[in-house]
């Protein structure tokens, strides 16, 4: 399914454009996510980057070469891209029942990677936000 993302490479999104795209119902979840990342991962810097023509603009959190998460604003939601190595994936799978139905369904799909997985998690409400925080807390961070 294609989501309406911020695809115009010439227009770097500011907070107002992100707010309009996400919408007033989901924007508080975006703000809570940004606050959570700042409080729990203070060593990770955020930067707005153009990912590619299909996914558009994202807010990327990384420390040097280590990426934590990318957040893609889109109409009525945002999507988080999280990569898990095999150990992180095992920890997540051990807690699969802690997640809501939508995230459990994602985790139940077989990974296409030989070690670990890439998760594209669409965040539409605070139950998705809770799942996202649990996923991020399983990351092996240096």
GURODO-721676 format. One line per 5 residues: for each residue x, y, z of N, C-alpha, C. Coordinates in nm, 4 decimals. Layout:
<atoms>
X Y Z X Y Z X Y Z ~ ...
</atoms>
This chain:
<atoms>
0.0840 -0.1180 0.0000 0.0000 0.0000 0.0000 0.0884 0.1242 0.0000 ~ 0.0617 0.2177 -0.0889 0.1382 0.3411 -0.0965 0.0758 0.4458 -0.0035 ~ 0.1622 0.5097 0.0748 0.1157 0.6139 0.1652 0.1560 0.7489 0.1079 ~ 0.0793 0.8515 0.1415 0.1099 0.9865 0.0957 0.2199 1.0434 0.1827 ~ 0.3410 1.0336 0.1330 0.4572 1.0834 0.2068 0.5053 1.2148 0.1461
0.6024 1.2741 0.2103 0.6603 1.4008 0.1645 0.7707 1.3680 0.0641 ~ 0.7366 1.3681 -0.0640 0.8250 1.3180 -0.1687 0.9005 1.4258 -0.2457 ~ 0.8619 1.5525 -0.2316 0.9237 1.6609 -0.3078 1.0639 1.6892 -0.2548 ~ 1.1635 1.6464 -0.3292 1.3029 1.6618 -0.2872 1.3421 1.8093 -0.2709 ~ 1.2736 1.8959 -0.3410 1.3069 2.0395 -0.3381 1.2498 2.1112 -0.2162
1.1602 2.0470 -0.1425 1.0965 2.1123 -0.0280 1.1286 2.0364 0.1012 ~ 1.2332 2.0804 0.1706 1.2688 2.0211 0.2988 1.1570 2.0517 0.3984 ~ 1.0980 1.9487 0.4585 0.9839 1.9738 0.5465 1.0247 2.0396 0.6788 ~ 0.9447 2.1365 0.7196 0.9605 2.1954 0.8521 0.8496 2.1388 0.9413 ~ 0.8472 2.1812 1.0669 0.7495 2.1268 1.1611 0.6054 2.1506 1.1155
0.5799 2.2661 1.0563 0.4436 2.2973 1.0115 0.3992 2.2056 0.8978 ~ 0.4863 2.1792 0.8030 0.4525 2.0881 0.6935 0.4303 1.9466 0.7463 ~ 0.5135 1.9038 0.8400 0.4969 1.7717 0.9010 0.3645 1.7651 0.9761 ~ 0.3326 1.8688 1.0497 0.2063 1.8742 1.1247 0.0870 1.8620 1.0301 ~ 0.0912 1.9341 0.9189 -0.0185 1.9283 0.8214 -0.0297 1.7890 0.7589
0.0831 1.7283 0.7271 0.0806 1.5956 0.6637 0.0278 1.4901 0.7596 ~ 0.0796 1.4886 0.8798 0.0416 1.3859 0.9773 -0.1021 1.4055 1.0246 ~ -0.1403 1.5301 1.0449 -0.2755 1.5597 1.0921 -0.2798 1.5787 1.2423 ~ -0.3793 1.6519 1.2869 -0.3850 1.6904 1.4287 -0.4104 1.5721 1.5222 ~ -0.4723 1.4650 1.4747 -0.4981 1.3504 1.5624 -0.3713 1.2721 1.5933
-0.2819 1.2616 1.4943 -0.1615 1.1802 1.5119 -0.0395 1.2646 1.5504 ~ -0.0439 1.3957 1.5260 0.0721 1.4787 1.5561 0.1165 1.4699 1.7027 ~ 0.0262 1.4607 1.8022 0.0728 1.4423 1.9405 0.1552 1.3136 1.9582 ~ 0.1259 1.2106 1.8824 0.2033 1.0861 1.8893 0.3426 1.1104 1.8318 ~ 0.3514 1.1870 1.7231 0.4806 1.2270 1.6655 0.5617 1.3029 1.7706
0.4986 1.3994 1.8360 0.5683 1.4784 1.9379 0.6150 1.3903 2.0536 ~ 0.5319 1.2963 2.0972 0.5714 1.2038 2.2043 0.6894 1.1173 2.1609 ~ 0.6906 1.0781 2.0350 0.8010 0.9971 1.9821 0.9305 1.0770 1.9831 ~ 0.9255 1.2009 1.9365 1.0442 1.2875 1.9356 1.0941 1.3094 2.0787 ~ 1.0020 1.3328 2.1715 1.0384 1.3532 2.3119 1.1018 1.2258 2.3697
1.0411 1.1090 2.3431 1.0942 0.9821 2.3906 1.2373 0.9601 2.3390 ~ 1.2586 0.9843 2.2105 1.3914 0.9641 2.1529 1.4935 1.0575 2.2166 ~ 1.4555 1.1821 2.2396 1.5464 1.2778 2.3028 1.5808 1.2407 2.4463 ~ 1.4829 1.1885 2.5196 1.5056 1.1527 2.6594 1.5810 1.0208 2.6752 ~ 1.5494 0.9209 2.5940 1.6067 0.7882 2.6112 1.7310 0.7616 2.5266
1.7518 0.8421 2.4236 1.8672 0.8236 2.3357 1.9327 0.9589 2.3090 ~ 1.9789 1.0261 2.4157 2.0298 1.1628 2.3998 2.1564 1.1732 2.3143 ~ 2.2303 1.0651 2.2990 2.3534 1.0683 2.2195 2.3266 1.0588 2.0697 ~ 2.2019 1.0315 2.0329 2.1660 1.0172 1.8925 2.1140 1.1495 1.8398 ~ 2.1732 1.1939 1.7294 2.1339 1.3211 1.6704 2.0267 1.2989 1.5653
1.9352 1.3936 1.5572 1.8326 1.3864 1.4534 1.8725 1.4765 1.3375 ~ 1.8378 1.4317 1.2179 1.8595 1.5125 1.0995 1.7515 1.4781 0.9975 ~ 1.7098 1.5781 0.9236 1.6111 1.5577 0.8188 1.6865 1.5177 0.6928 ~ 1.6491 1.4041 0.6360 1.7177 1.3517 0.5178 1.6153 1.3095 0.4129 ~ 1.6577 1.3194 0.2880 1.5762 1.2673 0.1794 1.6217 1.1241 0.1567
1.5332 1.0267 0.1828 1.5689 0.8845 0.1775 1.5755 0.8346 0.0336 ~ 1.4648 0.8446 -0.0385 1.4617 0.8096 -0.1806 1.3295 0.8566 -0.2412 ~ 1.3138 0.8338 -0.3698 1.1959 0.8841 -0.4402 1.0661 0.8164 -0.3959 ~ 1.0731 0.6914 -0.3490 0.9528 0.6205 -0.3046 0.9111 0.6581 -0.1622 ~ 1.0081 0.6860 -0.0756 0.9779 0.7099 0.0657 0.9892 0.8564 0.1063
1.0616 0.9360 0.0291 1.0709 1.0790 0.0551 1.1525 1.1163 0.1771 ~ 1.1050 1.2192 0.2466 1.1770 1.2785 0.3600 1.1545 1.1990 0.4888 ~ 1.2599 1.1996 0.5713 1.2529 1.1312 0.7003 1.3343 1.2087 0.8024 ~ 1.3008 1.1840 0.9275 1.3805 1.2325 1.0397 1.4622 1.1127 1.0864 ~ 1.5937 1.1211 1.0678 1.6823 1.0089 1.1006 1.7541 1.0359 1.2317
1.7593 0.9326 1.3172 1.8341 0.9379 1.4430 1.9514 0.8431 1.4319 ~ 2.0712 0.8997 1.4500 2.1904 0.8153 1.4468 2.3019 0.8772 1.5291 ~ 2.3954 0.7895 1.5664 2.5170 0.8299 1.6367 2.6317 0.7754 1.5549 ~ 2.7074 0.8656 1.4946 2.8128 0.8284 1.4009 2.7522 0.7406 1.2911 ~ 2.7986 0.6188 1.2737 2.7457 0.5332 1.1663 2.6294 0.4463 1.2124
2.5971 0.4494 1.3414 2.4922 0.3625 1.3949 2.3562 0.4321 1.3893 ~ 2.2667 0.3748 1.3087 2.1312 0.4305 1.2962 2.0385 0.3655 1.3971 ~ 1.9583 0.4482 1.4629 1.8594 0.4007 1.5585 1.7247 0.3798 1.4900 ~ 1.6748 0.4841 1.4238 1.5419 0.4791 1.3617 1.5304 0.5925 1.2609 ~ 1.4424 0.5717 1.1629 1.4038 0.6779 1.0702 1.2522 0.6928 1.0793
1.2049 0.8171 1.0837 1.0620 0.8463 1.0932 1.0172 0.9183 0.9663 ~ 0.9227 0.8577 0.8951 0.8715 0.9115 0.7694 0.7318 0.9691 0.7906 ~ 0.7156 1.1019 0.7887 0.5820 1.1603 0.8010 0.4978 1.1262 0.6776 ~ 0.3703 1.1034 0.6975 0.2789 1.0746 0.5868 0.1380 1.1162 0.6267 ~ 0.0505 1.1189 0.5311 -0.0873 1.1616 0.5573 -0.1514 1.0722 0.6620
-0.1888 1.1310 0.7769 -0.2615 1.0606 0.8814 -0.1811 0.9659 0.9676 ~ -0.0484 0.9661 0.9550 0.0355 0.8744 1.0334 0.1822 0.9083 1.0087 ~ 0.2698 0.8238 1.0603 0.4107 0.8246 1.0214 0.4614 0.6821 1.0332 ~ 0.5660 0.6539 0.9582 0.6220 0.5197 0.9569 0.7623 0.5245 1.0153 ~ 0.7925 0.4289 1.1023 0.9253 0.4160 1.1614 0.9962 0.2986 1.0951
1.1176 0.3224 1.0487 1.2026 0.2151 0.9955 1.3045 0.1803 1.1026 ~ 1.2976 0.0553 1.1480 1.3893 0.0059 1.2509 1.4561 -0.1188 1.1959 ~ 1.5881 -0.1240 1.2061 1.6592 -0.2458 1.1682 1.6987 -0.3194 1.2951 ~ 1.6777 -0.4494 1.2941 1.7125 -0.5350 1.4079 1.8144 -0.6386 1.3628 ~ 1.9211 -0.6547 1.4417 2.0119 -0.7650 1.4126 1.9495 -0.8935 1.4682
2.0140 -1.0060 1.4503 1.9513 -1.1332 1.4894 1.9262 -1.1424 1.6403 ~ 2.0167 -1.0907 1.7238 1.9954 -1.0951 1.8686 1.8802 -1.0052 1.9105 ~ 1.8749 -0.8856 1.8526 1.7650 -0.7945 1.8825 1.6321 -0.8550 1.8385 ~ 1.6326 -0.9171 1.7221 1.5118 -0.9804 1.6704 1.4643 -1.0919 1.7640 ~ 1.5569 -1.1709 1.8173 1.5207 -1.2770 1.9124 1.4546 -1.2186 2.0367
1.5104 -1.1092 2.0895 1.4514 -1.0450 2.2077 1.3111 -0.9938 2.1775 ~ 1.2949 -0.9343 2.0601 1.1635 -0.8829 2.0207 1.0647 -0.9985 2.0074 ~ 1.1053 -1.1056 1.9430 1.0151 -1.2187 1.9211 0.9759 -1.2847 2.0538 ~ 1.0640 -1.2792 2.1519 1.0311 -1.3343 2.2836 0.9218 -1.2527 2.3523 ~ 0.9022 -1.1280 2.3087 0.8006 -1.0402 2.3672 0.6881 -1.0104 2.2687
0.6706 -1.0932 2.1684 0.5755 -1.0637 2.0609 0.4347 -1.0365 2.1134 ~ 0.3949 -1.1023 2.2201 0.2597 -1.0828 2.2730 0.2423 -0.9494 2.3452 ~ 0.3504 -0.8751 2.3667 0.3420 -0.7433 2.4290 0.2925 -0.6372 2.3299 ~ 0.3012 -0.6687 2.2001 0.2703 -0.5708 2.0963 0.1242 -0.5767 2.0557 ~ 0.0763 -0.4683 1.9951 -0.0604 -0.4669 1.9452 -0.0716 -0.5566 1.8216
-0.1917 -0.5769 1.7756 -0.2183 -0.6702 1.6660 -0.1417 -0.6336 1.5395 ~ -0.1359 -0.5064 1.5073 -0.0694 -0.4639 1.3842 0.0806 -0.4935 1.3877 ~ 0.1458 -0.4658 1.4996 0.2903 -0.4913 1.5090 0.3168 -0.6413 1.5191 ~ 0.2308 -0.7147 1.5887 0.2458 -0.8615 1.5930 0.2381 -0.9209 1.4529 ~ 0.1475 -0.8697 1.3714 0.1349 -0.9190 1.2339 0.2633 -0.8929 1.1551
0.3229 -0.7760 1.1731 0.4502 -0.7452 1.1070 0.5594 -0.8415 1.1513 ~ 0.5666 -0.8648 1.2823 0.6698 -0.9530 1.3365 0.6478 -1.0984 1.2965 ~ 0.5249 -1.1349 1.2664 0.4950 -1.2731 1.2278 0.5338 -1.3033 1.0834 ~ 0.5542 -1.1997 1.0031 0.5978 -1.2205 0.8656 0.7445 -1.2626 0.8656 ~ 0.7810 -1.3572 0.7801 0.9209 -1.3986 0.7753 1.0104 -1.2851 0.7248
1.1292 -1.2766 0.7798 1.2243 -1.1746 0.7378 1.2871 -1.2151 0.6052 ~ 1.3160 -1.1174 0.5225 1.3854 -1.1445 0.3965 1.5365 -1.1347 0.4132 ~ 1.5809 -1.0983 0.5316 1.7242 -1.0863 0.5580 1.7759 -1.2130 0.6246 ~ 1.8985 -1.2519 0.5939 1.9528 -1.3729 0.6574 1.9745 -1.3574 0.8080 ~ 2.0054 -1.2357 0.8514 2.0256 -1.2096 0.9939 1.9483 -1.0839 1.0320
1.8500 -1.0990 1.1190 1.7721 -0.9844 1.1629 1.6613 -0.9491 1.0668 ~ 1.6163 -0.8239 1.0745 1.5069 -0.7786 0.9874 1.4989 -0.6270 0.9839 ~ 1.4339 -0.5777 0.8800 1.3953 -0.4381 0.8696 1.2474 -0.4336 0.8994 ~ 1.2078 -0.3478 0.9909 1.0663 -0.3310 1.0238 1.0201 -0.1922 0.9805 ~ 0.9148 -0.1899 0.9004 0.8483 -0.0658 0.8614 0.7190 -0.0614 0.9417
0.7191 0.0141 1.0510 0.6071 0.0165 1.1445 0.5287 0.1458 1.1262 ~ 0.4043 0.1346 1.0824 0.3182 0.2529 1.0655 0.2596 0.2901 1.2018 ~ 0.2823 0.4136 1.2408 0.2380 0.4633 1.3711 0.1147 0.5513 1.3494 ~ 0.0009 0.5045 1.4037 -0.1241 0.5766 1.3866 -0.1847 0.6242 1.5182 ~ -0.1379 0.5672 1.6312 -0.1956 0.6036 1.7608 -0.0964 0.5695 1.8720
-0.1384 0.5927 1.9966 -0.0471 0.5706 2.1089 -0.0195 0.4227 2.1365 ~ -0.1064 0.3310 2.0960 -0.0730 0.1885 2.1140 0.0427 0.1513 2.0214 ~ 0.0464 0.2095 1.9008 0.1610 0.1890 1.8117 0.2865 0.2515 1.8719 ~ 0.2708 0.3692 1.9337 0.3834 0.4378 1.9979 0.4449 0.3501 2.1070 ~ 0.3618 0.2866 2.1875 0.4121 0.1987 2.2942 0.4914 0.0838 2.2323
0.4394 0.0254 2.1257 0.5118 -0.0818 2.0569 0.6445 -0.0337 2.0017 ~ 0.6458 0.0875 1.9456 0.7698 0.1439 1.8930 0.8726 0.1608 2.0041 ~ 0.8303 0.2094 2.1200 0.9257 0.2275 2.2303 0.9826 0.0933 2.2743 ~ 0.8992 -0.0115 2.2798 0.9481 -0.1444 2.3176 1.0477 -0.1970 2.2148 ~ 1.0196 -0.1734 2.0875 1.1128 -0.2161 1.9834 1.2477 -0.1456 1.9999
1.2446 -0.0155 2.0203 1.3687 0.0612 2.0340 1.4469 0.0211 2.1585 ~ 1.3765 -0.0164 2.2651 1.4462 -0.0571 2.3873 1.5189 -0.1916 2.3720 ~ 1.4924 -0.2646 2.2656 1.5606 -0.3918 2.2416 1.6885 -0.3765 2.1603 ~ 1.7169 -0.2552 2.1150 1.8345 -0.2312 2.0325 1.9618 -0.2445 2.1163 ~ 2.0651 -0.3044 2.0555 2.1982 -0.3112 2.1145 2.2701 -0.1823 2.0801
2.2817 -0.0942 2.1760 2.3410 0.0358 2.1487 2.4746 0.0494 2.2200 ~ 2.5686 0.1036 2.1488 2.7028 0.1208 2.2031 2.7104 0.2547 2.2722
</atoms>
